[in-house]
Amino acid sequence: MSIINQVLNELEKRGANVPLGEATIRAVAPRKQSRLPLYTLLLVMLLTLLGVSAKWYLGRTETAAPVQSVVMTAPMSSAAPVTASAPTEVATMSVSGVANVSQPYPGLHGKPLLGMQHEEKPDVVPEVKKTVRHKPKRSTEQVAGKTESLSAENPVDPQLKRISPQQQAENEFSKANRALQEGRINDALAGYEGALSLEPLHHAARQALVGVLLKIKRNGDAETALQDGLTLDPHHASFAMLLARLQVERGAVPLALETLQKTLPYAEDQADYQAFVAALLQRQSRHDEAVAHYQIALKRVPDNGIWLMGLGISLQALHRNDDARSAYQRALASNSLSAQLQGFVQNKLKEL
């Protein structure tokens, strides 16, 4: 404004030195013409400042736009911080993904330019919406593709999930039976052992395994299989009897009696088990105990000729001759003895 005042003062001084007539004519015209250039000069200066400010603002928005694009398009978990080369007033990413201006761009005399906040949103928001819209879609496609590839590489039979170890053991048992019928002994043995590895308490598979082992004269392996079965289940009286018979065949009578006595509490109501125990006790000259077990067996099967003969032998050893004679006579009357055994009993009766 001081420059404008000086120009006005100089114009007034020039008008004061001319003659009155000319001054009157020239004083009015210059004063009317001097104000028009003054407003024009002010307008030019204002437009110049606005142009400089607009150019400076456009330069800053072009610099900030790439940085904003990088910040907004990068993943939220690994977004890189803005480097020092970017202006400090760069737009930052908010939690919702919409750009916020940390500091307003300075305009003329430090004041924000009009319309600036409305002009920066169209440059930022559309890009953010595009990024948010397409990123989950890519992630879903990648996950779906990865799942399909894993399913293709590792197919799982749904039926296998429903088959229990017991069912698998039964399948192996059936395969072993077919192999045995076809004469494939080794395959049968492998099948029975496979069934037992899946279900150790598969008694049918163990019994079949023992039968095959005995058929091929592998008595030692048969005894081992029976002993393993009794360790798992001492209630299985048939395994104990079969193991005791094998032990008796190789002369291990005391061991056979021990085998039977371990399972005896679970077989007290079995007549054949009681008679087997009595026979082993008799072979060890434990006649009192033998008589007791024979009597238990005969209560359940009164007409068994062999057991009656065994009872007579122990009673005779105990010098209970009358009871022994009665037992021998009952044995002959049962008509269940072979000719050889009948002759043996008749000789015993003659001794009495």
C-alpha positions as CSV (number, residue, x, y, z in Angstrom):
1,M,0.0,0.0,0.0
2,S,2.9,2.3,0.6
3,I,4.0,2.0,-3.1
4,I,0.5,2.9,-4.2
5,N,0.5,6.0,-1.9
6,Q,3.8,7.2,-3.4
7,V,2.4,7.0,-6.9
8,L,-0.6,9.0,-5.9
9,N,1.5,11.7,-4.3
10,E,3.8,12.1,-7.3
11,L,0.7,12.5,-9.6
12,E,-0.7,15.2,-7.4
13,K,2.7,17.1,-7.3
14,R,2.9,17.1,-11.1
15,G,-0.6,18.5,-11.3
16,A,0.3,21.4,-8.9
17,N,3.1,22.9,-11.2
18,V,1.0,23.4,-14.3
19,P,-1.2,26.5,-15.0
20,L,-4.6,26.6,-13.4
21,G,-6.5,26.1,-16.6
22,E,-4.5,23.1,-17.6
23,A,-4.4,21.9,-14.1
24,T,-8.1,22.0,-13.9
25,I,-8.5,20.0,-17.0
26,R,-5.6,17.6,-16.3
27,A,-6.2,17.3,-12.6
28,V,-9.6,15.7,-13.0
29,A,-8.7,13.3,-15.8
30,P,-5.5,12.0,-14.3
31,R,-7.2,11.3,-11.0
32,K,-10.0,9.3,-12.7
33,Q,-7.5,7.5,-14.9
34,S,-4.9,6.9,-12.1
35,R,-7.4,4.7,-10.0
36,L,-8.1,2.3,-12.9
37,P,-4.4,1.3,-13.3
38,L,-4.2,1.0,-9.5
39,Y,-6.9,-1.6,-9.3
40,T,-5.5,-3.4,-12.3
41,L,-2.1,-3.5,-10.7
42,L,-3.6,-4.9,-7.5
43,L,-5.6,-7.6,-9.5
44,V,-2.4,-8.6,-11.4
45,M,-0.5,-9.0,-8.1
46,L,-3.3,-11.0,-6.6
47,L,-3.5,-13.3,-9.6
48,T,0.3,-13.7,-9.6
49,L,0.3,-14.8,-6.0
50,L,-2.6,-17.2,-6.6
51,G,-0.8,-18.7,-9.6
52,V,2.4,-19.2,-7.5
53,S,0.4,-20.8,-4.7
54,A,-1.5,-23.1,-7.1
55,K,1.7,-24.2,-8.7
56,W,3.3,-24.9,-5.3
57,Y,0.2,-26.8,-4.2
58,L,0.1,-28.9,-7.4
59,G,3.7,-29.7,-7.0
60,R,3.2,-31.0,-3.4
61,T,0.1,-33.1,-4.4
62,E,2.0,-34.7,-7.2
63,T,4.8,-35.6,-4.8
64,A,2.5,-36.8,-2.1
65,A,0.3,-38.9,-4.5
66,P,2.9,-41.7,-5.1
67,V,3.6,-41.9,-1.4
68,Q,-0.1,-42.1,-0.6
69,S,-0.5,-44.8,-3.3
70,V,2.3,-46.9,-1.9
71,V,1.0,-46.6,1.7
72,M,-2.5,-47.4,0.8
73,T,-1.8,-50.3,-1.6
74,A,0.7,-52.0,0.6
75,P,-0.6,-54.7,3.0
76,M,-1.6,-53.4,6.4
77,S,0.6,-55.9,8.2
78,S,3.8,-54.9,6.3
79,A,3.2,-51.2,5.3
80,A,6.6,-49.5,4.9
81,P,7.0,-46.1,6.7
82,V,7.2,-42.9,4.7
83,T,10.8,-42.1,3.9
84,A,12.4,-38.7,4.5
85,S,12.2,-37.8,0.8
86,A,8.4,-37.4,1.2
87,P,7.1,-34.2,2.6
88,T,6.2,-34.2,6.3
89,E,2.6,-33.2,5.5
90,V,2.0,-36.5,3.5
91,A,-1.4,-38.0,3.9
92,T,-1.4,-41.0,6.3
93,M,-3.5,-44.2,6.3
94,S,-6.2,-44.4,9.0
95,V,-7.6,-47.6,10.6
96,S,-10.5,-47.7,8.1
97,G,-8.2,-47.3,5.2
98,V,-9.3,-43.7,4.2
99,A,-6.5,-41.2,3.9
100,N,-6.4,-38.4,6.5
101,V,-4.4,-35.2,6.2
102,S,-2.1,-34.9,9.3
103,Q,-1.5,-31.2,8.6
104,P,-3.2,-28.9,6.0
105,Y,-1.2,-27.7,3.1
106,P,-0.2,-24.1,3.7
107,G,-1.7,-21.7,1.3
108,L,-1.3,-17.9,0.9
109,H,0.1,-16.4,4.2
110,G,0.0,-19.8,5.9
111,K,-3.8,-20.2,5.4
112,P,-5.2,-23.3,3.7
113,L,-6.4,-22.8,0.2
114,L,-10.1,-22.9,-0.4
115,G,-11.4,-26.2,-1.8
116,M,-8.2,-28.1,-1.0
117,Q,-9.8,-30.7,1.3
118,H,-12.5,-31.4,-1.4
119,E,-9.9,-31.7,-4.1
120,E,-7.7,-34.3,-2.4
121,K,-10.4,-36.9,-1.6
122,P,-11.1,-37.9,-5.3
123,D,-7.4,-38.6,-5.7
124,V,-7.2,-40.9,-2.7
125,V,-10.6,-42.5,-1.8
126,P,-11.2,-44.3,-5.2
127,E,-7.8,-46.0,-5.0
128,V,-8.5,-47.1,-1.4
129,K,-11.9,-48.6,-2.3
130,K,-10.4,-50.4,-5.2
131,T,-7.7,-51.9,-3.0
132,V,-10.1,-53.0,-0.3
133,R,-12.5,-54.5,-2.8
134,H,-10.0,-56.7,-4.7
135,K,-7.6,-57.8,-1.9
136,P,-10.0,-60.2,-0.1
137,K,-11.0,-61.7,-3.4
138,R,-7.4,-62.5,-4.2
139,S,-6.8,-64.0,-0.8
140,T,-9.9,-66.2,-1.0
141,E,-8.9,-67.5,-4.4
142,Q,-5.4,-68.3,-3.1
143,V,-6.7,-70.2,-0.1
144,A,-9.2,-72.1,-2.2
145,G,-6.5,-73.0,-4.6
146,K,-4.2,-74.2,-1.9
147,T,-6.9,-76.3,-0.3
148,E,-7.7,-78.0,-3.6
149,S,-4.0,-78.7,-4.2
150,L,-3.6,-80.3,-0.7
151,S,-6.8,-82.4,-1.3
152,A,-5.5,-83.6,-4.6
153,E,-2.0,-84.5,-3.2
154,N,-3.4,-86.3,-0.1
155,P,-6.6,-88.0,-1.0
156,V,-8.3,-89.6,2.1
157,D,-10.7,-92.5,1.7
158,P,-13.7,-91.7,3.9
159,Q,-14.2,-95.4,4.7
160,L,-10.8,-95.6,6.3
161,K,-11.8,-93.0,8.9
162,R,-14.8,-95.2,9.9
163,I,-12.9,-98.5,10.2
164,S,-11.8,-99.3,13.7
165,P,-8.7,-101.4,14.6
166,Q,-11.1,-104.2,15.5
167,Q,-12.7,-104.1,12.1
168,Q,-9.3,-104.1,10.4
169,A,-8.2,-107.0,12.5
170,E,-11.4,-108.9,11.4
171,N,-10.5,-108.2,7.8
172,E,-7.0,-109.5,8.2
173,F,-8.4,-112.6,10.0
174,S,-10.8,-113.3,7.0
175,K,-7.9,-112.9,4.5
176,A,-5.8,-115.3,6.5
177,N,-8.6,-117.9,6.6
178,R,-8.9,-117.7,2.8
179,A,-5.2,-118.1,2.4
180,L,-5.2,-121.1,4.7
181,Q,-8.0,-122.7,2.6
182,E,-6.0,-122.1,-0.5
183,G,-2.9,-123.7,1.0
184,R,-0.9,-120.5,1.4
185,I,0.5,-121.3,4.8
186,N,2.9,-118.4,5.0
187,D,0.3,-115.9,4.0
188,A,-2.1,-117.4,6.5
189,L,0.4,-117.0,9.3
190,A,1.2,-113.4,8.3
191,G,-2.6,-112.7,8.3
192,Y,-3.2,-114.1,11.7
193,E,-0.2,-112.3,13.2
194,G,-1.4,-109.0,11.5
195,A,-4.8,-109.4,13.0
196,L,-3.3,-110.0,16.5
197,S,-1.1,-106.9,16.1
198,L,-4.2,-104.8,15.5
199,E,-6.3,-106.6,18.2
200,P,-4.3,-108.7,20.6
201,L,-7.4,-110.1,22.2
202,H,-8.7,-111.6,18.9
203,H,-8.9,-115.1,20.4
204,A,-10.1,-116.7,17.2
205,A,-7.0,-115.4,15.3
206,R,-4.7,-116.6,18.1
207,Q,-6.3,-120.1,18.2
208,A,-6.0,-120.4,14.4
209,L,-2.4,-119.2,14.5
210,V,-1.6,-121.9,17.1
211,G,-3.3,-124.5,15.0
212,V,-1.2,-123.6,12.0
213,L,2.0,-123.6,14.0
214,L,1.2,-127.0,15.5
215,K,0.4,-128.3,12.0
216,I,3.9,-127.3,10.7
217,K,5.5,-128.7,13.9
218,R,6.5,-125.3,15.4
219,N,5.3,-126.3,18.9
220,G,7.6,-123.8,20.6
221,D,6.1,-120.9,18.7
222,A,2.7,-122.2,19.5
223,E,3.5,-122.3,23.3
224,T,4.7,-118.7,23.0
225,A,1.5,-117.6,21.3
226,L,-0.6,-119.3,23.9
227,Q,1.4,-117.8,26.8
228,D,1.0,-114.3,25.3
229,G,-2.7,-114.9,25.1
230,L,-2.9,-116.0,28.8
231,T,-0.9,-113.0,29.9
232,L,-3.4,-110.7,28.2
233,D,-6.5,-112.7,29.3
234,P,-5.9,-115.3,32.2
235,H,-9.7,-116.2,32.0
236,H,-9.2,-118.1,28.7
237,A,-9.3,-121.7,30.0
238,S,-9.0,-123.4,26.6
239,F,-5.6,-121.6,26.0
240,A,-4.4,-122.8,29.4
241,M,-5.5,-126.4,28.7
242,L,-3.8,-126.5,25.3
243,L,-0.6,-125.0,26.6
244,A,-0.6,-127.5,29.5
245,R,-1.0,-130.4,27.0
246,L,2.0,-129.1,25.0
247,Q,4.0,-128.8,28.2
248,V,3.1,-132.3,29.2
249,E,4.1,-133.7,25.8
250,R,7.6,-132.4,26.3
251,G,7.7,-133.7,29.9
252,A,7.2,-130.5,31.8
253,V,4.4,-131.8,34.0
254,P,5.0,-129.4,37.0
255,L,5.0,-126.5,34.6
256,A,1.8,-127.8,33.0
257,L,0.1,-128.1,36.5
258,E,1.2,-124.5,37.3
259,T,-0.3,-123.3,34.1
260,L,-3.6,-124.9,34.9
261,Q,-3.7,-123.7,38.5
262,K,-3.2,-120.1,37.4
263,T,-6.4,-120.2,35.4
264,L,-8.3,-122.6,37.7
265,P,-10.2,-119.9,39.6
266,Y,-11.9,-118.9,36.3
267,A,-12.7,-122.6,35.3
268,E,-14.0,-124.2,38.5
269,D,-17.3,-125.1,36.8
270,Q,-15.6,-126.8,33.8
271,A,-15.6,-130.6,34.3
272,D,-12.9,-131.3,31.7
273,Y,-10.6,-128.7,33.3
274,Q,-11.1,-130.2,36.8
275,A,-10.3,-133.7,35.5
276,F,-7.2,-132.5,33.7
277,V,-5.9,-130.9,36.9
278,A,-6.7,-134.2,38.8
279,A,-4.8,-136.2,36.3
280,L,-1.7,-134.0,36.6
281,L,-1.9,-134.1,40.4
282,Q,-2.2,-137.9,40.2
283,R,1.0,-138.1,38.1
284,Q,2.8,-136.2,40.9
285,S,1.4,-138.6,43.5
286,R,-0.8,-135.9,45.1
287,H,-3.7,-138.3,45.3
288,D,-5.8,-136.5,47.9
289,E,-6.0,-133.4,45.7
290,A,-6.6,-135.6,42.7
291,V,-9.6,-137.3,44.3
292,A,-11.1,-133.9,45.1
293,H,-10.8,-132.6,41.6
294,Y,-12.1,-135.9,40.1
295,Q,-15.1,-135.8,42.3
296,I,-15.9,-132.2,41.2
297,A,-15.7,-133.3,37.5
298,L,-17.8,-136.3,38.0
299,K,-20.6,-134.3,39.7
300,R,-21.0,-132.6,36.3
301,V,-20.4,-135.7,34.1
302,P,-21.2,-138.8,36.3
303,D,-20.7,-141.4,33.5
304,N,-17.3,-140.5,32.2
305,G,-15.5,-143.9,32.2
306,I,-11.9,-142.4,32.0
307,W,-12.5,-140.1,34.9
308,L,-14.0,-142.9,37.0
309,M,-10.9,-145.0,36.2
310,G,-8.7,-142.2,37.3
311,L,-10.6,-141.7,40.5
312,G,-10.3,-145.5,41.3
313,I,-6.5,-145.3,40.8
314,S,-6.1,-142.5,43.3
315,L,-8.4,-144.1,45.8
316,Q,-6.5,-147.4,45.5
317,A,-3.3,-145.5,46.2
318,L,-4.8,-144.0,49.3
319,H,-5.8,-147.6,50.4
320,R,-9.5,-146.8,50.1
321,N,-10.1,-150.1,48.4
322,D,-13.9,-150.2,48.7
323,D,-14.3,-146.8,47.1
324,A,-11.7,-147.7,44.5
325,R,-13.7,-150.9,43.6
326,S,-16.9,-148.9,43.2
327,A,-15.2,-146.5,40.9
328,Y,-13.7,-149.2,38.7
329,Q,-17.1,-150.9,38.4
330,R,-18.8,-147.7,37.4
331,A,-16.1,-147.2,34.8
332,L,-16.8,-150.6,33.2
333,A,-20.5,-150.0,33.3
334,S,-20.2,-146.7,31.4
335,N,-19.3,-148.7,28.2
336,S,-17.1,-145.7,27.2
337,L,-13.7,-147.4,27.6
338,S,-11.7,-148.9,24.9
339,A,-10.9,-152.6,24.9
340,Q,-7.4,-151.8,26.2
341,L,-8.7,-149.7,29.1
342,Q,-11.3,-152.2,29.9
343,G,-8.6,-154.8,30.4
344,F,-6.6,-152.5,32.6
345,V,-9.6,-151.8,34.9
346,Q,-10.4,-155.5,35.2
347,N,-6.8,-156.2,36.3
348,K,-7.2,-153.5,38.9
349,L,-10.3,-155.2,40.2
350,K,-8.5,-158.5,40.6
351,E,-5.8,-156.8,42.6
352,L,-8.5,-155.5,45.1
